[in-house]
Amino acid sequence: MTQRLKTFLLLLVLLTVAVVGLAVWMSIGGSRVSRSPADSTAPPIPQQEVVGFFRKAAQERASAARQDCMREKLGPERYAAVTLSPQSTTTEEQFTLLPCYRQ
């Protein structure tokens, strides 16, 4: 056999061993560092808690806007309103913060 053929066969054997070794390593768990956070064993956050969080945040923004109107001493006829969609099933509640206005 020529030297070239021996080198080619040696590289072929090394490549085969590397591929088989990688396949075995991945099948038994692979690298734990490269796992994504979605693979963790932590339980998912319930949908109601997520929706409740956004609803509470919207209500707090509306309350702060009302207080700003009162702070400006423009009277109780100026206020801010928040509209929450009760049939929303998404994680983010749809809400609209209206500016202060005079009636």
N, C-alpha and C positions, 0 to 999 in steps of 0.2 A: 504494500500500500504506500501510496505517496504521502508526503508530509501534509499536503493540502487536504487530502481526504481524511487523514487522522484528525486534523484540527477541526474540520467541519463536523465530523462525528462527535468529537468531544464537546463542541459548542451545542450541538443538537441534544446530547444527553444532559448537559447542564441546564439548558432551557426547559427541557421536559421535567427535570427534577424541580426546578423553580416553579413551574406552573402547577404541578401536582402538589407541591408543598403549600403554595398559596391557596389552592382550592381546599385542602384539608384544614388549613388555619382558619379560613373564612367559615367553613362548615361547623367548626367547634366554637365559634363566637367571634372570631376576629378581634379587632382592636376595640376595646371598650371606650377609648377616648373619642373615637370618631362617631359615636352614637349621637343621634339628634335628641334634643330635649323631649320631643314627642314620644320617644321610646321609653321614657321614665315610667315608673310604676305609680306615680302620683295620680290620684283620682281626678277626673275632669271636673271643672267648676260647673255646678248646676245652672241651667239656662235661667231659672228664676232669679238666682243671685246676680247674674250678669245684668239682666233687664232691670232688676231692682236698683243696682248701682247707678245705671244711667238715669233712671227715673228720679232717684234722690238727687243726683247732680243737677238735673234740670230744675227741680224744685228749689234747690239752694240758689241757683242762678236767678230764678224768678224772685225769690225772697230778697236777695241782695239788690236787685234792680228796684224793687218796691221801696226798700230802705233808702236807696240813692234818691229816688223821687221825693220822699218825705224829707230827707236831709236838705234838699234844695228849697224846702219850705214853699213848695208850689201847691200844696193842699192835697187832700185825699182824692180829689178827682183825677189826679195824675197817678198812674200806676203802670206796672208791667204785668203782663200775663204770660203764662206758659201753657201751651197746648200739647198734651200728650196723646198719642194715638193709642187707644185701648186695644185695638185689634192687631197691633204690631207684634210680630213673632220673631223679629230680628233681634240680634244682641244689642243693637243701638236703637234706642227709642227715637222716634222722629219728634222733634219739638221745635217750636218757633218762639223766640223771645221777642216780644213786641216792645218798641220804645215807649217812653213816657209820652202821654199826650193829654191835651185838655179836652174836656167834653163841652 
